[in-house]
Amino acid sequence: YLLDEVDAHLDAFHVAKLGELLVEESKRSQFIVITLKPEMANKAERVYGVYEHKGVSHVVSPTFKKEAA
């Protein structure tokens, strides 16, 4: 599924709850979510950023360190 800013009008609590639901459902389906909310991005298996520079789109994929439990 491709979800384009489905969380745009949600508060942080509900964005996190939606993210949890998508994580659970991702065992059976694949989701691509376009978001600006960190609460959603924190739930992602992979994160890609797209930015424009001088008329050309660039894609970055940062790696994040896991927090110690």
All heavy atoms as a GROMACS GRO file, in nm:
protein
  549
    1TYR      N    1   0.082  -0.116   0.000
    1TYR     CA    2   0.000   0.000   0.000
    1TYR      C    3   0.089   0.124   0.000
    1TYR      O    4   0.193   0.126   0.064
    1TYR     CB    5  -0.089   0.001   0.124
    1TYR     CG    6  -0.185  -0.115   0.129
    1TYR    CD1    7  -0.149  -0.235   0.188
    1TYR    CD2    8  -0.311  -0.104   0.073
    1TYR    CE1    9  -0.236  -0.341   0.194
    1TYR    CE2   10  -0.400  -0.210   0.077
    1TYR     CZ   11  -0.362  -0.329   0.137
    1TYR     OH   12  -0.449  -0.434   0.142
    2LEU      N   13   0.045   0.228  -0.067
    2LEU     CA   14   0.114   0.356  -0.070
    2LEU      C   15   0.026   0.458   0.001
    2LEU      O   16  -0.088   0.482  -0.041
    2LEU     CB   17   0.142   0.401  -0.213
    2LEU     CG   18   0.203   0.538  -0.231
    2LEU    CD1   19   0.339   0.545  -0.164
    2LEU    CD2   20   0.214   0.572  -0.378
    3LEU      N   21   0.074   0.511   0.112
    3LEU     CA   22  -0.002   0.607   0.192
    3LEU      C   23   0.071   0.741   0.190
    3LEU      O   24   0.182   0.752   0.240
    3LEU     CB   25  -0.016   0.556   0.336
    3LEU     CG   26  -0.075   0.416   0.350
    3LEU    CD1   27  -0.069   0.371   0.496
    3LEU    CD2   28  -0.216   0.411   0.298
    4ASP      N   29   0.007   0.842   0.134
    4ASP     CA   30   0.069   0.973   0.121
    4ASP      C   31   0.017   1.066   0.230
    4ASP      O   32  -0.097   1.113   0.225
    4ASP     CB   33   0.038   1.030  -0.018
    4ASP     CG   34   0.109   1.161  -0.045
    4ASP    OD1   35   0.191   1.204   0.038
    4ASP    OD2   36   0.082   1.221  -0.151
    5GLU      N   37   0.099   1.091   0.329
    5GLU     CA   38   0.070   1.179   0.442
    5GLU      C   39  -0.065   1.149   0.507
    5GLU      O   40  -0.142   1.238   0.540
    5GLU     CB   41   0.080   1.326   0.400
    5GLU     CG   42   0.223   1.365   0.367
    5GLU     CD   43   0.241   1.515   0.353
    5GLU    OE1   44   0.189   1.589   0.439
    5GLU    OE2   45   0.308   1.556   0.257
    6VAL      N   46  -0.091   1.020   0.526
    6VAL     CA   47  -0.215   0.976   0.588
    6VAL      C   48  -0.227   1.027   0.732
    6VAL      O   49  -0.336   1.038   0.786
    6VAL     CB   50  -0.227   0.822   0.582
    6VAL    CG1   51  -0.123   0.755   0.670
    6VAL    CG2   52  -0.366   0.775   0.617
    7ASP      N   53  -0.115   1.067   0.790
    7ASP     CA   54  -0.111   1.112   0.930
    7ASP      C   55  -0.108   1.266   0.942
    7ASP      O   56  -0.092   1.319   1.052
    7ASP     CB   57   0.011   1.053   0.999
    7ASP     CG   58   0.141   1.087   0.927
    7ASP    OD1   59   0.137   1.150   0.820
    7ASP    OD2   60   0.247   1.048   0.978
    8ALA      N   61  -0.127   1.335   0.834
    8ALA     CA   62  -0.108   1.480   0.832
    8ALA      C   63  -0.192   1.554   0.936
    8ALA      O   64  -0.146   1.651   0.995
    8ALA     CB   65  -0.137   1.536   0.693
    9HIS      N   66  -0.314   1.510   0.960
    9HIS     CA   67  -0.402   1.582   1.052
    9HIS      C   68  -0.417   1.513   1.187
    9HIS      O   69  -0.509   1.545   1.263
    9HIS     CB   70  -0.539   1.602   0.987
    9HIS     CG   71  -0.532   1.686   0.863
    9HIS    ND1   72  -0.508   1.822   0.868
    9HIS    CD2   73  -0.541   1.654   0.732
    9HIS    CE1   74  -0.504   1.870   0.745
    9HIS    NE2   75  -0.524   1.770   0.661
   10LEU      N   76  -0.328   1.419   1.216
   10LEU     CA   77  -0.333   1.348   1.344
   10LEU      C   78  -0.236   1.408   1.444
   10LEU      O   79  -0.130   1.457   1.406
   10LEU     CB   80  -0.299   1.200   1.324
   10LEU     CG   81  -0.390   1.120   1.231
   10LEU    CD1   82  -0.339   0.978   1.219
   10LEU    CD2   83  -0.534   1.123   1.279
   11ASP      N   84  -0.270   1.401   1.572
   11ASP     CA   85  -0.176   1.444   1.675
   11ASP      C   86  -0.073   1.332   1.697
   11ASP      O   87  -0.085   1.222   1.644
   11ASP     CB   88  -0.249   1.480   1.805
   11ASP     CG   89  -0.326   1.365   1.866
   11ASP    OD1   90  -0.302   1.248   1.830
   11ASP    OD2   91  -0.412   1.391   1.951
   12ALA      N   92   0.030   1.363   1.774
   12ALA     CA   93   0.143   1.271   1.792
   12ALA      C   94   0.098   1.136   1.848
   12ALA      O   95   0.148   1.030   1.805
   12ALA     CB   96   0.249   1.333   1.883
   13PHE      N   97   0.004   1.136   1.942
   13PHE     CA   98  -0.043   1.010   2.002
   13PHE      C   99  -0.105   0.921   1.894
   13PHE      O  100  -0.073   0.801   1.886
   13PHE     CB  101  -0.146   1.039   2.113
   13PHE     CG  102  -0.209   0.915   2.168
   13PHE    CD1  103  -0.143   0.838   2.260
   13PHE    CD2  104  -0.336   0.876   2.125
   13PHE    CE1  105  -0.201   0.722   2.311
   13PHE    CE2  106  -0.395   0.761   2.174
   13PHE     CZ  107  -0.327   0.684   2.268
   14HIS      N  108  -0.192   0.977   1.812
   14HIS     CA  109  -0.259   0.897   1.711
   14HIS      C  110  -0.168   0.859   1.595
   14HIS      O  111  -0.187   0.754   1.534
   14HIS     CB  112  -0.386   0.969   1.664
   14HIS     CG  113  -0.493   0.969   1.768
   14HIS    ND1  114  -0.512   1.075   1.853
   14HIS    CD2  115  -0.581   0.874   1.804
   14HIS    CE1  116  -0.609   1.045   1.936
   14HIS    NE2  117  -0.654   0.923   1.909
   15VAL      N  118  -0.069   0.940   1.566
   15VAL     CA  119   0.031   0.902   1.466
   15VAL      C  120   0.106   0.778   1.514
   15VAL      O  121   0.126   0.682   1.438
   15VAL     CB  122   0.131   1.017   1.438
   15VAL    CG1  123   0.246   0.969   1.349
   15VAL    CG2  124   0.059   1.134   1.372
   16ALA      N  125   0.146   0.778   1.640
   16ALA     CA  126   0.217   0.662   1.697
   16ALA      C  127   0.129   0.538   1.694
   16ALA      O  128   0.176   0.427   1.662
   16ALA     CB  129   0.264   0.692   1.839
   17LYS      N  130   0.000   0.552   1.727
   17LYS     CA  131  -0.092   0.438   1.725
   17LYS      C  132  -0.109   0.385   1.582
   17LYS      O  133  -0.111   0.264   1.561
   17LYS     CB  134  -0.228   0.477   1.783
   17LYS     CG  135  -0.226   0.516   1.929
   17LYS     CD  136  -0.172   0.407   2.018
   17LYS     CE  137  -0.279   0.306   2.050
   17LYS     NZ  138  -0.234   0.203   2.144
   18LEU      N  139  -0.121   0.474   1.485
   18LEU     CA  140  -0.130   0.432   1.346
   18LEU      C  141  -0.002   0.361   1.303
   18LEU      O  142  -0.007   0.258   1.236
   18LEU     CB  143  -0.157   0.553   1.255
   18LEU     CG  144  -0.161   0.525   1.105
   18LEU    CD1  145  -0.268   0.423   1.070
   18LEU    CD2  146  -0.180   0.654   1.028
   19GLY      N  147   0.112   0.413   1.345
   19GLY     CA  148   0.240   0.349   1.315
   19GLY      C  149   0.247   0.208   1.371
   19GLY      O  150   0.294   0.115   1.305
   20GLU      N  151   0.198   0.188   1.492
   20GLU     CA  152   0.196   0.055   1.554
   20GLU      C  153   0.106  -0.039   1.474
   20GLU      O  154   0.140  -0.156   1.453
   20GLU     CB  155   0.148   0.065   1.698
   20GLU     CG  156   0.247   0.134   1.790
   20GLU     CD  157   0.189   0.168   1.926
   20GLU    OE1  158   0.078   0.120   1.960
   20GLU    OE2  159   0.256   0.242   2.000
   21LEU      N  160  -0.008   0.011   1.429
   21LEU     CA  161  -0.098  -0.070   1.348
   21LEU      C  162  -0.032  -0.111   1.217
   21LEU      O  163  -0.040  -0.227   1.175
   21LEU     CB  164  -0.227   0.008   1.320
   21LEU     CG  165  -0.326  -0.060   1.225
   21LEU    CD1  166  -0.384  -0.186   1.286
   21LEU    CD2  167  -0.436   0.036   1.185
   22LEU      N  168   0.037  -0.017   1.153
   22LEU     CA  169   0.105  -0.049   1.027
   22LEU      C  170   0.217  -0.149   1.047
   22LEU      O  171   0.239  -0.236   0.962
   22LEU     CB  172   0.156   0.079   0.960
   22LEU     CG  173   0.048   0.175   0.911
   22LEU    CD1  174   0.113   0.301   0.854
   22LEU    CD2  175  -0.043   0.110   0.810
   23VAL      N  176   0.288  -0.139   1.159
   23VAL     CA  177   0.394  -0.237   1.190
   23VAL      C  178   0.332  -0.376   1.201
   23VAL      O  179   0.385  -0.474   1.145
   23VAL     CB  180   0.470  -0.199   1.319
   23VAL    CG1  181   0.555  -0.314   1.367
   23VAL    CG2  182   0.556  -0.076   1.296
   24GLU      N  183   0.222  -0.387   1.272
   24GLU     CA  184   0.155  -0.516   1.287
   24GLU      C  185   0.106  -0.569   1.152
   24GLU      O  186   0.125  -0.686   1.120
   24GLU     CB  187   0.037  -0.502   1.383
   24GLU     CG  188  -0.034  -0.631   1.413
   24GLU     CD  189   0.051  -0.736   1.480
   24GLU    OE1  190   0.142  -0.701   1.557
   24GLU    OE2  191   0.026  -0.856   1.455
   25GLU      N  192   0.044  -0.484   1.072
   25GLU     CA  193  -0.008  -0.526   0.942
   25GLU      C  194   0.103  -0.554   0.841
   25GLU      O  195   0.081  -0.626   0.744
   25GLU     CB  196  -0.104  -0.420   0.887
   25GLU     CG  197  -0.234  -0.410   0.964
   25GLU     CD  198  -0.315  -0.539   0.960
   25GLU    OE1  199  -0.327  -0.601   0.852
   25GLU    OE2  200  -0.367  -0.578   1.067
   26SER      N  201   0.222  -0.500   0.864
   26SER     CA  202   0.332  -0.519   0.769
   26SER      C  203   0.383  -0.663   0.768
   26SER      O  204   0.461  -0.700   0.681
   26SER     CB  205   0.447  -0.423   0.799
   26SER     OG  206   0.512  -0.459   0.919
   27LYS      N  207   0.335  -0.745   0.861
   27LYS     CA  208   0.369  -0.888   0.857
   27LYS      C  209   0.300  -0.956   0.741
   27LYS      O  210   0.342  -1.062   0.697
   27LYS     CB  211   0.330  -0.953   0.989
   27LYS     CG  212   0.408  -0.900   1.107
   27LYS     CD  213   0.357  -0.953   1.238
   27LYS     CE  214   0.433  -0.887   1.353
   27LYS     NZ  215   0.370  -0.911   1.482
   28ARG      N  216   0.190  -0.896   0.692
   28ARG     CA  217   0.111  -0.955   0.584
   28ARG      C  218   0.110  -0.871   0.455
   28ARG      O  219   0.072  -0.919   0.350
   28ARG     CB  220  -0.034  -0.973   0.631
   28ARG     CG  221  -0.048  -1.076   0.741
   28ARG     CD  222  -0.190  -1.087   0.791
   28ARG     NE  223  -0.235  -0.974   0.872
   28ARG     CZ  224  -0.196  -0.949   0.998
   28ARG    NH1  225  -0.110  -1.027   1.057
   28ARG    NH2  226  -0.244  -0.846   1.064
   29SER      N  227   0.149  -0.746   0.466
   29SER     CA  228   0.145  -0.655   0.351
   29SER      C  229   0.264  -0.561   0.355
   29SER      O  230   0.329  -0.547   0.458
   29SER     CB  231   0.017  -0.570   0.355
   29SER     OG  232  -0.098  -0.651   0.346
   30GLN      N  233   0.291  -0.495   0.245
   30GLN     CA  234   0.399  -0.398   0.240
   30GLN      C  235   0.340  -0.258   0.232
   30GLN      O  236   0.245  -0.234   0.158
   30GLN     CB  237   0.488  -0.422   0.117
   30GLN     CG  238   0.605  -0.328   0.109
   30GLN     CD  239   0.693  -0.358  -0.011
   30GLN    OE1  240   0.653  -0.426  -0.105
   30GLN    NE2  241   0.812  -0.305  -0.010
   31PHE      N  242   0.396  -0.166   0.311
   31PHE     CA  243   0.349  -0.029   0.314
   31PHE      C  244   0.462   0.066   0.280
   31PHE      O  245   0.574   0.051   0.330
   31PHE     CB  246   0.297   0.007   0.455
   31PHE     CG  247   0.176  -0.070   0.495
   31PHE    CD1  248   0.187  -0.189   0.565
   31PHE    CD2  249   0.049  -0.024   0.461
   31PHE    CE1  250   0.074  -0.261   0.601
   31PHE    CE2  251  -0.063  -0.095   0.497
   31PHE     CZ  252  -0.051  -0.214   0.567
   32ILE      N  253   0.432   0.163   0.196
   32ILE     CA  254   0.521   0.276   0.171
   32ILE      C  255   0.444   0.396   0.221
   32ILE      O  256   0.333   0.424   0.175
   32ILE     CB  257   0.555   0.290   0.022
   32ILE    CG1  258   0.629   0.165  -0.027
   32ILE    CG2  259   0.636   0.417  -0.003
   32ILE    CD1  260   0.650   0.161  -0.176
   33VAL      N  261   0.501   0.466   0.318
   33VAL     CA  262   0.431   0.577   0.382
   33VAL      C  263   0.512   0.705   0.362
   33VAL      O  264   0.630   0.710   0.397
   33VAL     CB  265   0.412   0.551   0.533
   33VAL    CG1  266   0.339   0.666   0.599
   33VAL    CG2  267   0.336   0.421   0.556
   34ILE      N  268   0.448   0.805   0.307
   34ILE     CA  269   0.509   0.937   0.296
   34ILE      C  270   0.462   1.016   0.416
   34ILE      O  271   0.342   1.030   0.441
   34ILE     CB  272   0.467   1.006   0.165
   34ILE    CG1  273   0.513   0.920   0.046
   34ILE    CG2  274   0.521   1.148   0.158
   34ILE    CD1  275   0.452   0.959  -0.085
   35THR      N  276   0.558   1.066   0.495
   35THR     CA  277   0.523   1.136   0.619
   35THR      C  278   0.626   1.241   0.652
   35THR      O  279   0.742   1.234   0.608
   35THR     CB  280   0.511   1.036   0.736
   35THR    OG1  281   0.465   1.105   0.852
   35THR    CG2  282   0.643   0.970   0.768
   36LEU      N  283   0.585   1.338   0.730
   36LEU     CA  284   0.676   1.437   0.786
   36LEU      C  285   0.682   1.423   0.938
   36LEU      O  286   0.747   1.502   1.005
   36LEU     CB  287   0.630   1.579   0.749
   36LEU     CG  288   0.628   1.609   0.600
   36LEU    CD1  289   0.564   1.745   0.574
   36LEU    CD2  290   0.768   1.605   0.542
   37LYS      N  291   0.614   1.322   0.991
   37LYS     CA  292   0.602   1.306   1.136
   37LYS      C  293   0.707   1.209   1.190
   37LYS      O  294   0.716   1.094   1.145
   37LYS     CB  295   0.463   1.253   1.172
   37LYS     CG  296   0.347   1.334   1.116
   37LYS     CD  297   0.314   1.450   1.206
   37LYS     CE  298   0.195   1.528   1.154
   37LYS     NZ  299   0.082   1.528   1.240
   38PRO      N  300   0.785   1.252   1.288
   38PRO     CA  301   0.887   1.162   1.345
   38PRO      C  302   0.826   1.041   1.415
   38PRO      O  303   0.887   0.934   1.418
   38PRO     CB  304   0.964   1.251   1.443
   38PRO     CG  305   0.874   1.367   1.470
   38PRO     CD  306   0.789   1.384   1.348
   39GLU      N  307   0.706   1.056   1.468
   39GLU     CA  308   0.642   0.943   1.536
   39GLU      C  309   0.614   0.828   1.439
   39GLU      O  310   0.617   0.712   1.478
   39GLU     CB  311   0.510   0.987   1.602
   39GLU     CG  312   0.525   1.089   1.711
   39GLU     CD  313   0.532   1.233   1.661
   39GLU    OE1  314   0.515   1.256   1.539
   39GLU    OE2  315   0.555   1.322   1.744
   40MET      N  316   0.590   0.860   1.313
   40MET     CA  317   0.568   0.757   1.212
   40MET      C  318   0.703   0.703   1.162
   40MET      O  319   0.722   0.583   1.151
   40MET     CB  320   0.487   0.813   1.095
   40MET     CG  321   0.454   0.712   0.988
   40MET     SD  322   0.342   0.581   1.038
   40MET     CE  323   0.188   0.671   1.043
   41ALA      N  324   0.796   0.792   1.136
   41ALA     CA  325   0.927   0.750   1.085
   41ALA      C  326   0.999   0.661   1.185
   41ALA      O  327   1.071   0.569   1.145
   41ALA     CB  328   1.012   0.872   1.051
   42ASN      N  329   0.978   0.684   1.314
   42ASN     CA  330   1.043   0.602   1.417
   42ASN      C  331   0.998   0.457   1.414
   42ASN      O  332   1.067   0.370   1.463
   42ASN     CB  333   1.018   0.661   1.555
   42ASN     CG  334   1.095   0.788   1.579
   42ASN    OD1  335   1.196   0.814   1.512
   42ASN    ND2  336   1.049   0.870   1.671
   43LYS      N  337   0.882   0.431   1.358
   43LYS     CA  338   0.829   0.294   1.350
   43LYS      C  339   0.876   0.222   1.224
   43LYS      O  340   0.857   0.102   1.211
   43LYS     CB  341   0.676   0.296   1.350
   43LYS     CG  342   0.612   0.369   1.464
   43LYS     CD  343   0.613   0.287   1.587
   43LYS     CE  344   0.535   0.364   1.695
   43LYS     NZ  345   0.566   0.316   1.826
   44ALA      N  346   0.937   0.293   1.132
   44ALA     CA  347   0.971   0.237   1.001
   44ALA      C  348   1.088   0.140   1.007
   44ALA      O  349   1.180   0.157   1.086
   44ALA     CB  350   1.003   0.350   0.904
   45GLU      N  351   1.082   0.041   0.920
   45GLU     CA  352   1.194  -0.051   0.904
   45GLU      C  353   1.307   0.017   0.826
   45GLU      O  354   1.424  -0.003   0.853
   45GLU     CB  355   1.146  -0.175   0.830
   45GLU     CG  356   1.249  -0.284   0.817
   45GLU     CD  357   1.193  -0.407   0.749
   45GLU    OE1  358   1.085  -0.452   0.790
   45GLU    OE2  359   1.257  -0.454   0.655
   46ARG      N  360   1.269   0.099   0.727
   46ARG     CA  361   1.364   0.176   0.648
   46ARG      C  362   1.309   0.317   0.629
   46ARG      O  363   1.189   0.336   0.618
   46ARG     CB  364   1.384   0.114   0.510
   46ARG     CG  365   1.454  -0.018   0.515
   46ARG     CD  366   1.493  -0.064   0.375
   46ARG     NE  367   1.538  -0.201   0.384
   46ARG     CZ  368   1.476  -0.303   0.328
   46ARG    NH1  369   1.368  -0.285   0.257
   46ARG    NH2  370   1.524  -0.425   0.341
   47VAL      N  371   1.400   0.413   0.621
   47VAL     CA  372   1.362   0.553   0.600
   47VAL      C  373   1.444   0.608   0.484
   47VAL      O  374   1.565   0.589   0.479
   47VAL     CB  375   1.387   0.638   0.727
   47VAL    CG1  376   1.356   0.784   0.701
   47VAL    CG2  377   1.307   0.586   0.845
   48TYR      N  378   1.376   0.675   0.392
   48TYR     CA  379   1.442   0.741   0.281
   48TYR      C  380   1.402   0.887   0.282
   48TYR      O  381   1.286   0.921   0.308
   48TYR     CB  382   1.400   0.680   0.146
   48TYR     CG  383   1.443   0.536   0.130
   48TYR    CD1  384   1.355   0.432   0.162
   48TYR    CD2  385   1.570   0.504   0.086
   48TYR    CE1  386   1.394   0.300   0.149
   48TYR    CE2  387   1.610   0.371   0.072
   48TYR     CZ  388   1.521   0.270   0.103
   48TYR     OH  389   1.560   0.140   0.090
   49GLY      N  390   1.497   0.971   0.254
   49GLY     CA  391   1.468   1.114   0.241
   49GLY      C  392   1.490   1.155   0.097
   49GLY      O  393   1.581   1.106   0.031
   50VAL      N  394   1.405   1.243   0.049
   50VAL     CA  395   1.418   1.294  -0.088
   50VAL      C  396   1.422   1.446  -0.079
   50VAL      O  397   1.338   1.507  -0.014
   50VAL     CB  398   1.300   1.250  -0.177
   50VAL    CG1  399   1.316   1.305  -0.318
   50VAL    CG2  400   1.286   1.098  -0.179
   51TYR      N  401   1.524   1.504  -0.142
   51TYR     CA  402   1.535   1.649  -0.143
   51TYR      C  403   1.578   1.695  -0.282
   51TYR      O  404   1.630   1.618  -0.362
   51TYR     CB  405   1.632   1.699  -0.036
   51TYR     CG  406   1.777   1.662  -0.062
   51TYR    CD1  407   1.862   1.751  -0.125
   51TYR    CD2  408   1.828   1.539  -0.023
   51TYR    CE1  409   1.994   1.719  -0.150
   51TYR    CE2  410   1.960   1.505  -0.047
   51TYR     CZ  411   2.042   1.596  -0.110
   51TYR     OH  412   2.172   1.563  -0.134
   52GLU      N  413   1.551   1.820  -0.310
   52GLU     CA  414   1.582   1.878  -0.440
   52GLU      C  415   1.700   1.975  -0.425
   52GLU      O  416   1.707   2.052  -0.330
   52GLU     CB  417   1.459   1.952  -0.492
   52GLU     CG  418   1.478   2.020  -0.625
   52GLU     CD  419   1.524   2.165  -0.613
   52GLU    OE1  420   1.498   2.229  -0.510
   52GLU    OE2  421   1.587   2.214  -0.708
   53HIS      N  422   1.793   1.966  -0.518
   53HIS     CA  423   1.906   2.059  -0.522
   53HIS      C  424   1.933   2.093  -0.667
   53HIS      O  425   1.963   2.005  -0.748
   53HIS     CB  426   2.030   1.997  -0.457
   53HIS     CG  427   2.148   2.087  -0.454
   53HIS    ND1  428   2.154   2.200  -0.378
   53HIS    CD2  429   2.265   2.082  -0.522
   53HIS    CE1  430   2.270   2.260  -0.396
   53HIS    NE2  431   2.340   2.190  -0.484
   54LYS      N  432   1.918   2.221  -0.701
   54LYS     CA  433   1.940   2.270  -0.837
   54LYS      C  434   1.857   2.193  -0.940
   54LYS      O  435   1.905   2.156  -1.046
   54LYS     CB  436   2.088   2.265  -0.873
   54LYS     CG  437   2.173   2.357  -0.788
   54LYS     CD  438   2.318   2.355  -0.831
   54LYS     CE  439   2.398   2.450  -0.744
   54LYS     NZ  440   2.539   2.453  -0.780
   55GLY      N  441   1.731   2.167  -0.904
   55GLY     CA  442   1.640   2.102  -0.997
   55GLY      C  443   1.654   1.952  -1.009
   55GLY      O  444   1.589   1.891  -1.092
   56VAL      N  445   1.740   1.892  -0.927
   56VAL     CA  446   1.761   1.748  -0.933
   56VAL      C  447   1.722   1.686  -0.799
   56VAL      O  448   1.762   1.735  -0.693
   56VAL     CB  449   1.909   1.715  -0.964
   56VAL    CG1  450   1.934   1.566  -0.965
   56VAL    CG2  451   1.950   1.777  -1.096
   57SER      N  452   1.643   1.579  -0.804
   57SER     CA  453   1.604   1.509  -0.682
   57SER      C  454   1.716   1.417  -0.637
   57SER      O  455   1.781   1.350  -0.719
   57SER     CB  456   1.479   1.424  -0.706
   57SER     OG  457   1.370   1.507  -0.735
   58HIS      N  458   1.738   1.413  -0.506
   58HIS     CA  459   1.840   1.326  -0.446
   58HIS      C  460   1.773   1.243  -0.337
   58HIS      O  461   1.687   1.293  -0.264
   58HIS     CB  462   1.952   1.409  -0.385
   58HIS     CG  463   2.026   1.493  -0.485
   58HIS    ND1  464   2.131   1.446  -0.558
   58HIS    CD2  465   2.006   1.620  -0.525
   58HIS    CE1  466   2.175   1.541  -0.638
   58HIS    NE2  467   2.099   1.649  -0.621
   59VAL      N  468   1.814   1.118  -0.326
   59VAL     CA  469   1.759   1.028  -0.226
   59VAL      C  470   1.869   0.991  -0.128
   59VAL      O  471   1.981   0.957  -0.168
   59VAL     CB  472   1.704   0.899  -0.292
   59VAL    CG1  473   1.651   0.802  -0.187
   59VAL    CG2  474   1.596   0.933  -0.393
   60VAL      N  475   1.837   0.999   0.001
   60VAL     CA  476   1.931   0.960   0.105
   60VAL      C  477   1.862   0.857   0.194
   60VAL      O  478   1.740   0.858   0.210
   60VAL     CB  479   1.978   1.080   0.190
   60VAL    CG1  480   2.061   1.174   0.106
   60VAL    CG2  481   1.863   1.153   0.253
   61SER      N  482   1.940   0.768   0.250
   61SER     CA  483   1.888   0.669   0.343
   61SER      C  484   1.979   0.665   0.464
   61SER      O  485   2.080   0.595   0.465
   61SER     CB  486   1.880   0.531   0.277
   61SER     OG  487   1.825   0.439   0.368
   62PRO      N  488   1.944   0.743   0.567
   62PRO     CA  489   2.030   0.746   0.685
   62PRO      C  490   2.022   0.616   0.764
   62PRO      O  491   1.923   0.544   0.756
   62PRO     CB  492   1.971   0.861   0.768
   62PRO     CG  493   1.828   0.870   0.724
   62PRO     CD  494   1.827   0.826   0.581
   63THR      N  495   2.128   0.586   0.836
   63THR     CA  496   2.126   0.473   0.927
   63THR      C  497   2.124   0.527   1.068
   63THR      O  498   2.195   0.624   1.101
   63THR     CB  499   2.249   0.382   0.908
   63THR    OG1  500   2.367   0.461   0.919
   63THR    CG2  501   2.248   0.314   0.772
   64PHE      N  502   2.039   0.468   1.151
   64PHE     CA  503   2.022   0.514   1.288
   64PHE      C  504   2.074   0.406   1.382
   64PHE      O  505   2.055   0.288   1.359
   64PHE     CB  506   1.875   0.540   1.318
   64PHE     CG  507   1.815   0.644   1.228
   64PHE    CD1  508   1.738   0.609   1.118
   64PHE    CD2  509   1.836   0.779   1.252
   64PHE    CE1  510   1.682   0.703   1.035
   64PHE    CE2  511   1.781   0.876   1.169
   64PHE     CZ  512   1.705   0.839   1.062
   65LYS      N  513   2.136   0.449   1.488
   65LYS     CA  514   2.182   0.355   1.590
   65LYS      C  515   2.065   0.320   1.681
   65LYS      O  516   1.986   0.407   1.716
   65LYS     CB  517   2.294   0.416   1.673
   65LYS     CG  518   2.420   0.440   1.594
   65LYS     CD  519   2.528   0.497   1.681
   65LYS     CE  520   2.654   0.520   1.598
   65LYS     NZ  521   2.762   0.579   1.678
   66LYS      N  522   2.055   0.192   1.716
   66LYS     CA  523   1.951   0.148   1.808
   66LYS      C  524   1.988   0.191   1.948
   66LYS      O  525   2.104   0.186   1.987
   66LYS     CB  526   1.936  -0.004   1.804
   66LYS     CG  527   1.889  -0.057   1.671
   66LYS     CD  528   1.742  -0.038   1.656
   66LYS     CE  529   1.695  -0.102   1.527
   66LYS     NZ  530   1.558  -0.083   1.501
   67GLU      N  531   1.887   0.234   2.024
   67GLU     CA  532   1.910   0.269   2.164
   67GLU      C  533   1.929   0.143   2.246
   67GLU      O  534   1.865   0.042   2.221
   67GLU     CB  535   1.792   0.350   2.219
   67GLU     CG  536   1.781   0.487   2.159
   67GLU     CD  537   1.669   0.567   2.224
   67GLU    OE1  538   1.636   0.539   2.340
   67GLU    OE2  539   1.616   0.656   2.157
   68ALA      N  540   2.016   0.150   2.344
   68ALA     CA  541   2.036   0.037   2.434
   68ALA      C  542   1.911   0.020   2.520
   68ALA      O  543   1.854   0.114   2.568
   68ALA     CB  544   2.158   0.060   2.522
   69ALA      N  545   1.869  -0.105   2.534
   69ALA     CA  546   1.745  -0.132   2.610
   69ALA      C  547   1.769  -0.131   2.759
   69ALA      O  548   1.871  -0.143   2.811
   69ALA     CB  549   1.688  -0.267   2.569
   0.00000   0.00000   0.00000
